[in-house]
Amino acid sequence: MSRQRPRVTSVRFLSEEERITIADLLHARRSVRTIARELGRSPSTVSREIRRNTHQPSGNYRPRTAQRSAERRRSRPRTGKIAASAELTAFVRTHLLERWSPRQISNRLRTEFPGRAEMQVVPETVYQALYGRGSLDLAVSPALALRTGRTGRRPRRRKEHRTKRFPDMVMIRDRSAEVTGRLVPGHWEGDLIIGKGSCSAIGTLVERTTRFTILVHLAGNRGAENLRDRLAESMSALPAHLRKSLTWDQGTEMACHQDFTRRTLIPVYFCDPASPWQRGSNENTNGLLRQYFPKGTDLGTHTIKDLARVADELNRRPREILGWESPVEQLARLISPPTES
């Protein structure tokens, strides 16, 4: 006669019936994975339950003792790790207000407080503190602190767009392997973030190796000639060894790309239609910038100083892709021209 699967009373907690089943199957010398399949639970859940509630002198798993212990744990209100430490709360709150992500905060804690377990949290702990009851202790709104601007947790969505093509383009497939490998600095990705009614825009440039960002002030004019001039001004200020190429999408704002190349000696490469992933660093940066420049707002109201301040703040954030260094730290090692041997 087949064993009837016990009723699962919660998606999170094992029931007493399930614990009795675990004890029976352990007595029958069944493996953890077999027990997990019988219960419809994860093997890690079963393994953790057995390890936590095995009586050490006898080596026996005691289901009713395990159930009573679980009920006591659930009935005790627990203070979250962040809320329990004033020092940790202050660190997390300060950096959330500076628009650091939970992953950035988590990894910077490891760097600044090595060996102090009470000052270490995983990113999920920060998210739970933001979205759960701990948000009262942090006194930070997730709508303001996180780049998504959401007050609840939802899967992130991506939006693709198509732009027009024009002649005389050198395609991305013709870039050298040096650009693709990201080992040599000086190759940039660019785009526009568009304001309310498509009447205003800000130019964004991201260096592929360091993720260093430059914001280009367009003074309310997103035309091709103005963009050409403003890009030339911005990139001509860079050392020559950091001005090697620029990759853009097929938007008509780059119609003057040949003039730009003649002025700066920087070749321009164009992505395939509807392929934003070919400028992945720039797309990611544009998402970060929407914390400062929300969609549906007039971007023409921001001054050159405003853009410089935002770029500086962004360039000082630690990045996982950079080994938790910031773009400005990476660029500092590259800003001097290479010495000839």
Secondary structure, 3 states (H helix, E strand, C coil): CCCCCCCCCCCCCCCHHHHHHHHHHHHCCCCHHHHHHHHCCCHHHHHHHHHHHEECCCCEECHHHHHHHHHHHHHCCCCCCCCCCHHHHHHHHHHHHCCCCHHHHHHHHHHHCCCCHHHCCCHHHHHHHHHCCCHHHHCCCHHHHCCCCCCCCCCCCCCCCCCCCCCCCCEHHHCCHHHHHCCCCCEEEEEEEECHHHCCEEEEEEECCCCCEEEEECCCCCCHHHHHHHHHHHHHCCCHHHCCEEEECCCHHHCCHHHHHHHHCCCEEECCCCCHHHHHHHHHHHHHHCCCCCCCCCHHHCCHHHHHHHHHHHHCCCEHHHCCECHHHHHHCCCCCCCCC
